[in-house]
Amino acid sequence: MLRYFVLAVCFLCNSANAVQWIKGKVTGIEVSYMPVTLFFSLDTGNTACPAGKTMKWESASAENNKVIHSTVLAAMLAGKKLNIVINDNDTTCVVRYIYILNE
C-alpha cells in the first residue's frame, strides 16, 4: 500500500511548478512598450525581485496586455495592493498571474 502512495506522490510532483507570491502597491508603470509589454514596480518584493525592481507582464494577446495595464493602473490610482505570481527565483521578474486586492 505504501508503495502505491509513494508512486502517486512522485507522479503528482512531476507537474508541480514552484512559484512565489509578492503582495504590494504599485509605485510606477512603464507604458512605452504597450501593447506588447507592460512594466511596473511595487513597493515590496522578495530576494529575486526586490522592492522597486521592474516587473514584466507580456502576453501574446495585445488585448490581454491592455486589460492588465488597466488593472495595474486602477490598483495604483485606488491605492490597492496587487498579489503577483512569479516563477521561483526568477530574477527577470516575469509576472505569470496578477490579482487585484481590496486592501
Phi, psi and omega in degrees: 000315179299324180300318180291324177296314179297319177298316179296318179297316179298320179296317181289328182290336180297332183263005182282143175242132178275124180229163176234144180253136176232127180245127179187175178267146180286129179251345179191153179226130177255114186250007184299334184257009178291148005268013182280315185218145176237130175246140177208165179231156181241163179276357177227173179189200176222192183297316182287322182230082183291167179308135178088345178288144183289126174266150183236128171244129180213126179231156177291340182262118177298326179296319177298318179298323178293320178295317179296320176302315179299320180294313180295319179296317179298318179297318180295313182293327181271354182071024180269158179269152170251149170247113182247153181240128175234162175295150181304125178058032178278101181285352175275350175057043176279121184277132178264320182219150178227134176235131174267134185250152177262063178213000000 
